[in-house]
Amino acid sequence: MSRASQITLATTCVTAIGIVGFVHWSQKADKAAMHMGVIRDYEQQRIKRERQADFEMQRELEQEYRKYQSVSDGGGPAAPQQPGGSGP
């Protein structure tokens, strides 16, 4: 084989090995990124369940407190309405 054909063969082999290596690395990186997305989704679902449980507990406490005491809507004392319109 001539020197040029040997260089061409070596370059082609190195390039092919480089491409295959890059593709494998890229696939692993993509798989890891997808796995992190799944982990993030599980974490968001866990947080949502915790918040829902806290909300339910607060609702139960509110119902229990309403049994023992009167609870206003938080509007405070209503301003008396003047008869006949909006001013003196």
ABEGO torsion letter per residue (X at the ends): XBAAAAAAAAAAAAAAAAAAAAAAAAAAAAAAAAAAAAAAAAAAAAAAAAAAAAAAAAAAAAAAAAAABBBBAGAEBBBBBBBGEAEX
